[in-house]
Structure formats: C-alpha cells, structure tokens
C-alpha cells in the first residue's frame, strides 16, 4: 500500500494552537496522522526559525534560487556587506603574508 505524503508545514497553525493549548506531541500526531518524532522535529525547527527571526538573522531557503526569483534590497545590501568583509579579510591575509616574507628575507640576510 503506497504511503500518502503530507507536508507537516501545511498544518503549522493547527499544530501550534494545539501545542499552546497544552496538547502533547503524541496527541497532536494522532490527530493529524504524524508520528510523535515528526511533531517534535517540526516544533524544534519552528522554534529555531523564530529564534533566528528574533535575533535578526536572515533566513534563506536551501538550494539554488529559481530563475524568476526577485532579489530584495535587503538581500543586495547583505551581499555587498559580505563581499566587502571578504575583501578586507583577503587584504589582511595578504599583508600578513607580505610581512612574513619580509621577515624571512631579513633573517636570511637578503633584501
């Protein structure tokens, strides 16, 4: 008998309401036909996502974005900040390598 696939995130509101009302994971799973572990994992992922939102961390979907995906201004700003930070880090690394090379040459009495 083939198993019917249902995405647990479609039941997000109902699961969170039942959890807020004090239902256990097992009871919630029995109502919607999910296992206790599936409900536990969903609630854990939901709480982790909410903590990231509260901390101001951007949430990105995994994988490659679709071609018709519109990029927001916030994403552009974040990408530019990241690019600038990487360039600064690369410059700092090159300066350190340059200093090490100069020190090495001075110890070997070369110019």
Phi and psi in radians as a Rosetta constraint file:
Dihedral C 1 N 2 CA 2 C 2 CIRCULARHARMONIC -1.215 0.35
Dihedral N 2 CA 2 C 2 N 3 CIRCULARHARMONIC 2.534 0.35
Dihedral C 2 N 3 CA 3 C 3 CIRCULARHARMONIC -1.512 0.35
Dihedral N 3 CA 3 C 3 N 4 CIRCULARHARMONIC 2.294 0.35
Dihedral C 3 N 4 CA 4 C 4 CIRCULARHARMONIC -1.467 0.35
Dihedral N 4 CA 4 C 4 N 5 CIRCULARHARMONIC 2.331 0.35
Dihedral C 4 N 5 CA 5 C 5 CIRCULARHARMONIC -1.649 0.35
Dihedral N 5 CA 5 C 5 N 6 CIRCULARHARMONIC 2.245 0.35
Dihedral C 5 N 6 CA 6 C 6 CIRCULARHARMONIC -2.296 0.35
Dihedral N 6 CA 6 C 6 N 7 CIRCULARHARMONIC 2.271 0.35
Dihedral C 6 N 7 CA 7 C 7 CIRCULARHARMONIC -1.386 0.35
Dihedral N 7 CA 7 C 7 N 8 CIRCULARHARMONIC 2.197 0.35
Dihedral C 7 N 8 CA 8 C 8 CIRCULARHARMONIC -1.161 0.35
Dihedral N 8 CA 8 C 8 N 9 CIRCULARHARMONIC -0.439 0.35
Dihedral C 8 N 9 CA 9 C 9 CIRCULARHARMONIC -1.216 0.35
Dihedral N 9 CA 9 C 9 N 10 CIRCULARHARMONIC -0.273 0.35
Dihedral C 9 N 10 CA 10 C 10 CIRCULARHARMONIC -1.207 0.35
Dihedral N 10 CA 10 C 10 N 11 CIRCULARHARMONIC -0.366 0.35
Dihedral C 10 N 11 CA 11 C 11 CIRCULARHARMONIC -1.818 0.35
Dihedral N 11 CA 11 C 11 N 12 CIRCULARHARMONIC 0.402 0.35
Dihedral C 11 N 12 CA 12 C 12 CIRCULARHARMONIC -0.986 0.35
Dihedral N 12 CA 12 C 12 N 13 CIRCULARHARMONIC -0.904 0.35
Dihedral C 12 N 13 CA 13 C 13 CIRCULARHARMONIC -1.057 0.35
Dihedral N 13 CA 13 C 13 N 14 CIRCULARHARMONIC -0.812 0.35
Dihedral C 13 N 14 CA 14 C 14 CIRCULARHARMONIC -1.125 0.35
Dihedral N 14 CA 14 C 14 N 15 CIRCULARHARMONIC -0.735 0.35
Dihedral C 14 N 15 CA 15 C 15 CIRCULARHARMONIC -1.103 0.35
Dihedral N 15 CA 15 C 15 N 16 CIRCULARHARMONIC -0.779 0.35
Dihedral C 15 N 16 CA 16 C 16 CIRCULARHARMONIC -1.182 0.35
Dihedral N 16 CA 16 C 16 N 17 CIRCULARHARMONIC -0.602 0.35
Dihedral C 16 N 17 CA 17 C 17 CIRCULARHARMONIC -1.131 0.35
Dihedral N 17 CA 17 C 17 N 18 CIRCULARHARMONIC -0.803 0.35
Dihedral C 17 N 18 CA 18 C 18 CIRCULARHARMONIC -1.107 0.35
Dihedral N 18 CA 18 C 18 N 19 CIRCULARHARMONIC -0.702 0.35
Dihedral C 18 N 19 CA 19 C 19 CIRCULARHARMONIC -1.110 0.35
Dihedral N 19 CA 19 C 19 N 20 CIRCULARHARMONIC -0.711 0.35
Dihedral C 19 N 20 CA 20 C 20 CIRCULARHARMONIC -1.161 0.35
Dihedral N 20 CA 20 C 20 N 21 CIRCULARHARMONIC -0.540 0.35
Dihedral C 20 N 21 CA 21 C 21 CIRCULARHARMONIC -1.409 0.35
Dihedral N 21 CA 21 C 21 N 22 CIRCULARHARMONIC -0.055 0.35
Dihedral C 21 N 22 CA 22 C 22 CIRCULARHARMONIC 1.743 0.35
Dihedral N 22 CA 22 C 22 N 23 CIRCULARHARMONIC 0.209 0.35
Dihedral C 22 N 23 CA 23 C 23 CIRCULARHARMONIC -1.263 0.35
Dihedral N 23 CA 23 C 23 N 24 CIRCULARHARMONIC 2.605 0.35
Dihedral C 23 N 24 CA 24 C 24 CIRCULARHARMONIC -1.453 0.35
Dihedral N 24 CA 24 C 24 N 25 CIRCULARHARMONIC 2.921 0.35
Dihedral C 24 N 25 CA 25 C 25 CIRCULARHARMONIC -1.118 0.35
Dihedral N 25 CA 25 C 25 N 26 CIRCULARHARMONIC -0.657 0.35
Dihedral C 25 N 26 CA 26 C 26 CIRCULARHARMONIC -1.129 0.35
Dihedral N 26 CA 26 C 26 N 27 CIRCULARHARMONIC -0.759 0.35
Dihedral C 26 N 27 CA 27 C 27 CIRCULARHARMONIC -1.100 0.35
Dihedral N 27 CA 27 C 27 N 28 CIRCULARHARMONIC -0.744 0.35
Dihedral C 27 N 28 CA 28 C 28 CIRCULARHARMONIC -1.111 0.35
Dihedral N 28 CA 28 C 28 N 29 CIRCULARHARMONIC -0.748 0.35
Dihedral C 28 N 29 CA 29 C 29 CIRCULARHARMONIC -1.082 0.35
Dihedral N 29 CA 29 C 29 N 30 CIRCULARHARMONIC -0.708 0.35
Dihedral C 29 N 30 CA 30 C 30 CIRCULARHARMONIC -1.153 0.35
Dihedral N 30 CA 30 C 30 N 31 CIRCULARHARMONIC -0.633 0.35
Dihedral C 30 N 31 CA 31 C 31 CIRCULARHARMONIC -1.128 0.35
Dihedral N 31 CA 31 C 31 N 32 CIRCULARHARMONIC -0.784 0.35
Dihedral C 31 N 32 CA 32 C 32 CIRCULARHARMONIC -1.729 0.35
Dihedral N 32 CA 32 C 32 N 33 CIRCULARHARMONIC -0.097 0.35
Dihedral C 32 N 33 CA 33 C 33 CIRCULARHARMONIC 1.457 0.35
Dihedral N 33 CA 33 C 33 N 34 CIRCULARHARMONIC 0.484 0.35
Dihedral C 33 N 34 CA 34 C 34 CIRCULARHARMONIC -1.920 0.35
Dihedral N 34 CA 34 C 34 N 35 CIRCULARHARMONIC 2.844 0.35
Dihedral C 34 N 35 CA 35 C 35 CIRCULARHARMONIC -1.443 0.35
Dihedral N 35 CA 35 C 35 N 36 CIRCULARHARMONIC 2.890 0.35
Dihedral C 35 N 36 CA 36 C 36 CIRCULARHARMONIC -1.084 0.35
Dihedral N 36 CA 36 C 36 N 37 CIRCULARHARMONIC -0.674 0.35
Dihedral C 36 N 37 CA 37 C 37 CIRCULARHARMONIC -1.159 0.35
Dihedral N 37 CA 37 C 37 N 38 CIRCULARHARMONIC -0.675 0.35
Dihedral C 37 N 38 CA 38 C 38 CIRCULARHARMONIC -1.105 0.35
Dihedral N 38 CA 38 C 38 N 39 CIRCULARHARMONIC -0.729 0.35
Dihedral C 38 N 39 CA 39 C 39 CIRCULARHARMONIC -1.150 0.35
Dihedral N 39 CA 39 C 39 N 40 CIRCULARHARMONIC -0.739 0.35
Dihedral C 39 N 40 CA 40 C 40 CIRCULARHARMONIC -1.044 0.35
Dihedral N 40 CA 40 C 40 N 41 CIRCULARHARMONIC -0.829 0.35
Dihedral C 40 N 41 CA 41 C 41 CIRCULARHARMONIC -1.113 0.35
Dihedral N 41 CA 41 C 41 N 42 CIRCULARHARMONIC -0.692 0.35
Dihedral C 41 N 42 CA 42 C 42 CIRCULARHARMONIC -1.087 0.35
Dihedral N 42 CA 42 C 42 N 43 CIRCULARHARMONIC -0.815 0.35
Dihedral C 42 N 43 CA 43 C 43 CIRCULARHARMONIC -1.127 0.35
Dihedral N 43 CA 43 C 43 N 44 CIRCULARHARMONIC -0.677 0.35
Dihedral C 43 N 44 CA 44 C 44 CIRCULARHARMONIC -1.100 0.35
Dihedral N 44 CA 44 C 44 N 45 CIRCULARHARMONIC -0.796 0.35
Dihedral C 44 N 45 CA 45 C 45 CIRCULARHARMONIC -1.105 0.35
Dihedral N 45 CA 45 C 45 N 46 CIRCULARHARMONIC -0.710 0.35
Dihedral C 45 N 46 CA 46 C 46 CIRCULARHARMONIC -1.104 0.35
Dihedral N 46 CA 46 C 46 N 47 CIRCULARHARMONIC -0.789 0.35
Dihedral C 46 N 47 CA 47 C 47 CIRCULARHARMONIC -1.129 0.35
Dihedral N 47 CA 47 C 47 N 48 CIRCULARHARMONIC -0.689 0.35
Dihedral C 47 N 48 CA 48 C 48 CIRCULARHARMONIC -1.098 0.35
Dihedral N 48 CA 48 C 48 N 49 CIRCULARHARMONIC -0.736 0.35
Dihedral C 48 N 49 CA 49 C 49 CIRCULARHARMONIC -1.106 0.35
Dihedral N 49 CA 49 C 49 N 50 CIRCULARHARMONIC -0.740 0.35
Dihedral C 49 N 50 CA 50 C 50 CIRCULARHARMONIC -1.141 0.35
Dihedral N 50 CA 50 C 50 N 51 CIRCULARHARMONIC -0.649 0.35
Dihedral C 50 N 51 CA 51 C 51 CIRCULARHARMONIC -1.112 0.35
Dihedral N 51 CA 51 C 51 N 52 CIRCULARHARMONIC -0.686 0.35
Dihedral C 51 N 52 CA 52 C 52 CIRCULARHARMONIC -1.131 0.35
Dihedral N 52 CA 52 C 52 N 53 CIRCULARHARMONIC -0.739 0.35
Dihedral C 52 N 53 CA 53 C 53 CIRCULARHARMONIC -1.098 0.35
Dihedral N 53 CA 53 C 53 N 54 CIRCULARHARMONIC -0.769 0.35
Dihedral C 53 N 54 CA 54 C 54 CIRCULARHARMONIC -1.118 0.35
Dihedral N 54 CA 54 C 54 N 55 CIRCULARHARMONIC -0.580 0.35
Dihedral C 54 N 55 CA 55 C 55 CIRCULARHARMONIC -1.420 0.35
Dihedral N 55 CA 55 C 55 N 56 CIRCULARHARMONIC -0.142 0.35
Dihedral C 55 N 56 CA 56 C 56 CIRCULARHARMONIC 1.463 0.35
Dihedral N 56 CA 56 C 56 N 57 CIRCULARHARMONIC 0.325 0.35
Dihedral C 56 N 57 CA 57 C 57 CIRCULARHARMONIC -1.511 0.35
Dihedral N 57 CA 57 C 57 N 58 CIRCULARHARMONIC 2.320 0.35
Dihedral C 57 N 58 CA 58 C 58 CIRCULARHARMONIC -1.231 0.35
Dihedral N 58 CA 58 C 58 N 59 CIRCULARHARMONIC 2.393 0.35
Dihedral C 58 N 59 CA 59 C 59 CIRCULARHARMONIC -1.784 0.35
Dihedral N 59 CA 59 C 59 N 60 CIRCULARHARMONIC 2.150 0.35
Dihedral C 59 N 60 CA 60 C 60 CIRCULARHARMONIC -1.993 0.35
Dihedral N 60 CA 60 C 60 N 61 CIRCULARHARMONIC 2.510 0.35
Dihedral C 60 N 61 CA 61 C 61 CIRCULARHARMONIC -1.285 0.35
Dihedral N 61 CA 61 C 61 N 62 CIRCULARHARMONIC 2.589 0.35
Dihedral C 61 N 62 CA 62 C 62 CIRCULARHARMONIC -1.359 0.35
Dihedral N 62 CA 62 C 62 N 63 CIRCULARHARMONIC 2.680 0.35
Dihedral C 62 N 63 CA 63 C 63 CIRCULARHARMONIC 1.608 0.35
Dihedral N 63 CA 63 C 63 N 64 CIRCULARHARMONIC -3.134 0.35
Dihedral C 63 N 64 CA 64 C 64 CIRCULARHARMONIC -1.379 0.35
Dihedral N 64 CA 64 C 64 N 65 CIRCULARHARMONIC 2.364 0.35
Dihedral C 64 N 65 CA 65 C 65 CIRCULARHARMONIC -1.225 0.35
Dihedral N 65 CA 65 C 65 N 66 CIRCULARHARMONIC 2.641 0.35
Dihedral C 65 N 66 CA 66 C 66 CIRCULARHARMONIC -1.222 0.35
Dihedral N 66 CA 66 C 66 N 67 CIRCULARHARMONIC 2.800 0.35
Dihedral C 66 N 67 CA 67 C 67 CIRCULARHARMONIC -1.165 0.35
Dihedral N 67 CA 67 C 67 N 68 CIRCULARHARMONIC -0.538 0.35
Dihedral C 67 N 68 CA 68 C 68 CIRCULARHARMONIC -1.577 0.35
Dihedral N 68 CA 68 C 68 N 69 CIRCULARHARMONIC 0.251 0.35
Dihedral C 68 N 69 CA 69 C 69 CIRCULARHARMONIC -1.259 0.35
Dihedral N 69 CA 69 C 69 N 70 CIRCULARHARMONIC 2.231 0.35
Dihedral C 69 N 70 CA 70 C 70 CIRCULARHARMONIC -1.556 0.35
Dihedral N 70 CA 70 C 70 N 71 CIRCULARHARMONIC 2.371 0.35
Dihedral C 70 N 71 CA 71 C 71 CIRCULARHARMONIC -1.712 0.35
Dihedral N 71 CA 71 C 71 N 72 CIRCULARHARMONIC 2.229 0.35
Dihedral C 71 N 72 CA 72 C 72 CIRCULARHARMONIC -1.435 0.35
Dihedral N 72 CA 72 C 72 N 73 CIRCULARHARMONIC 2.909 0.35
Dihedral C 72 N 73 CA 73 C 73 CIRCULARHARMONIC -1.126 0.35
Dihedral N 73 CA 73 C 73 N 74 CIRCULARHARMONIC -0.639 0.35
Dihedral C 73 N 74 CA 74 C 74 CIRCULARHARMONIC -1.108 0.35
Dihedral N 74 CA 74 C 74 N 75 CIRCULARHARMONIC -0.677 0.35
Dihedral C 74 N 75 CA 75 C 75 CIRCULARHARMONIC -1.146 0.35
Dihedral N 75 CA 75 C 75 N 76 CIRCULARHARMONIC -0.693 0.35
Dihedral C 75 N 76 CA 76 C 76 CIRCULARHARMONIC -1.115 0.35
Dihedral N 76 CA 76 C 76 N 77 CIRCULARHARMONIC -0.769 0.35
Dihedral C 76 N 77 CA 77 C 77 CIRCULARHARMONIC -1.108 0.35
Dihedral N 77 CA 77 C 77 N 78 CIRCULARHARMONIC -0.759 0.35
Dihedral C 77 N 78 CA 78 C 78 CIRCULARHARMONIC -1.103 0.35
Dihedral N 78 CA 78 C 78 N 79 CIRCULARHARMONIC -0.698 0.35
Dihedral C 78 N 79 CA 79 C 79 CIRCULARHARMONIC -1.146 0.35
Dihedral N 79 CA 79 C 79 N 80 CIRCULARHARMONIC -0.703 0.35
Dihedral C 79 N 80 CA 80 C 80 CIRCULARHARMONIC -1.163 0.35
Dihedral N 80 CA 80 C 80 N 81 CIRCULARHARMONIC -0.720 0.35
Dihedral C 80 N 81 CA 81 C 81 CIRCULARHARMONIC -1.074 0.35
Dihedral N 81 CA 81 C 81 N 82 CIRCULARHARMONIC -0.725 0.35
Dihedral C 81 N 82 CA 82 C 82 CIRCULARHARMONIC -1.120 0.35
Dihedral N 82 CA 82 C 82 N 83 CIRCULARHARMONIC -0.750 0.35
Dihedral C 82 N 83 CA 83 C 83 CIRCULARHARMONIC -1.100 0.35
Dihedral N 83 CA 83 C 83 N 84 CIRCULARHARMONIC -0.745 0.35
Dihedral C 83 N 84 CA 84 C 84 CIRCULARHARMONIC -1.119 0.35
Dihedral N 84 CA 84 C 84 N 85 CIRCULARHARMONIC -0.716 0.35
Dihedral C 84 N 85 CA 85 C 85 CIRCULARHARMONIC -1.127 0.35
Dihedral N 85 CA 85 C 85 N 86 CIRCULARHARMONIC -0.699 0.35
Dihedral C 85 N 86 CA 86 C 86 CIRCULARHARMONIC -1.149 0.35
Dihedral N 86 CA 86 C 86 N 87 CIRCULARHARMONIC -0.684 0.35
Dihedral C 86 N 87 CA 87 C 87 CIRCULARHARMONIC -1.136 0.35
Dihedral N 87 CA 87 C 87 N 88 CIRCULARHARMONIC -0.751 0.35
Dihedral C 87 N 88 CA 88 C 88 CIRCULARHARMONIC -1.073 0.35
Dihedral N 88 CA 88 C 88 N 89 CIRCULARHARMONIC -0.724 0.35
Dihedral C 88 N 89 CA 89 C 89 CIRCULARHARMONIC -1.137 0.35
Dihedral N 89 CA 89 C 89 N 90 CIRCULARHARMONIC -0.689 0.35
Dihedral C 89 N 90 CA 90 C 90 CIRCULARHARMONIC -1.155 0.35
Dihedral N 90 CA 90 C 90 N 91 CIRCULARHARMONIC -0.731 0.35
Dihedral C 90 N 91 CA 91 C 91 CIRCULARHARMONIC -1.076 0.35
Dihedral N 91 CA 91 C 91 N 92 CIRCULARHARMONIC -0.758 0.35
Dihedral C 91 N 92 CA 92 C 92 CIRCULARHARMONIC -1.097 0.35
Dihedral N 92 CA 92 C 92 N 93 CIRCULARHARMONIC -0.719 0.35
Dihedral C 92 N 93 CA 93 C 93 CIRCULARHARMONIC -1.097 0.35
Dihedral N 93 CA 93 C 93 N 94 CIRCULARHARMONIC -0.769 0.35
Dihedral C 93 N 94 CA 94 C 94 CIRCULARHARMONIC -1.142 0.35
Dihedral N 94 CA 94 C 94 N 95 CIRCULARHARMONIC -0.660 0.35
Dihedral C 94 N 95 CA 95 C 95 CIRCULARHARMONIC -1.100 0.35
Dihedral N 95 CA 95 C 95 N 96 CIRCULARHARMONIC -0.698 0.35
Dihedral C 95 N 96 CA 96 C 96 CIRCULARHARMONIC -1.152 0.35
Dihedral N 96 CA 96 C 96 N 97 CIRCULARHARMONIC -0.726 0.35
Dihedral C 96 N 97 CA 97 C 97 CIRCULARHARMONIC -1.110 0.35
Dihedral N 97 CA 97 C 97 N 98 CIRCULARHARMONIC -0.691 0.35
Dihedral C 97 N 98 CA 98 C 98 CIRCULARHARMONIC -1.092 0.35
Dihedral N 98 CA 98 C 98 N 99 CIRCULARHARMONIC -0.777 0.35
Dihedral C 98 N 99 CA 99 C 99 CIRCULARHARMONIC -1.109 0.35
Dihedral N 99 CA 99 C 99 N 100 CIRCULARHARMONIC -0.745 0.35
Dihedral C 99 N 100 CA 100 C 100 CIRCULARHARMONIC -1.077 0.35
Dihedral N 100 CA 100 C 100 N 101 CIRCULARHARMONIC -0.714 0.35
Dihedral C 100 N 101 CA 101 C 101 CIRCULARHARMONIC -1.136 0.35
Dihedral N 101 CA 101 C 101 N 102 CIRCULARHARMONIC -0.733 0.35
Dihedral C 101 N 102 CA 102 C 102 CIRCULARHARMONIC -1.118 0.35
Dihedral N 102 CA 102 C 102 N 103 CIRCULARHARMONIC -0.737 0.35
Dihedral C 102 N 103 CA 103 C 103 CIRCULARHARMONIC -1.090 0.35
Dihedral N 103 CA 103 C 103 N 104 CIRCULARHARMONIC -0.753 0.35
Dihedral C 103 N 104 CA 104 C 104 CIRCULARHARMONIC -1.054 0.35
Dihedral N 104 CA 104 C 104 N 105 CIRCULARHARMONIC -0.804 0.35
Dihedral C 104 N 105 CA 105 C 105 CIRCULARHARMONIC -1.147 0.35
Dihedral N 105 CA 105 C 105 N 106 CIRCULARHARMONIC -0.618 0.35
Dihedral C 105 N 106 CA 106 C 106 CIRCULARHARMONIC -1.237 0.35
Dihedral N 106 CA 106 C 106 N 107 CIRCULARHARMONIC -0.597 0.35
Dihedral C 106 N 107 CA 107 C 107 CIRCULARHARMONIC -1.218 0.35
Dihedral N 107 CA 107 C 107 N 108 CIRCULARHARMONIC -0.552 0.35
Dihedral C 107 N 108 CA 108 C 108 CIRCULARHARMONIC -1.546 0.35
Dihedral N 108 CA 108 C 108 N 109 CIRCULARHARMONIC 0.097 0.35
Dihedral C 108 N 109 CA 109 C 109 CIRCULARHARMONIC 1.043 0.35
Dihedral N 109 CA 109 C 109 N 110 CIRCULARHARMONIC 0.741 0.35
Dihedral C 109 N 110 CA 110 C 110 CIRCULARHARMONIC -2.066 0.35
Dihedral N 110 CA 110 C 110 N 111 CIRCULARHARMONIC 2.814 0.35
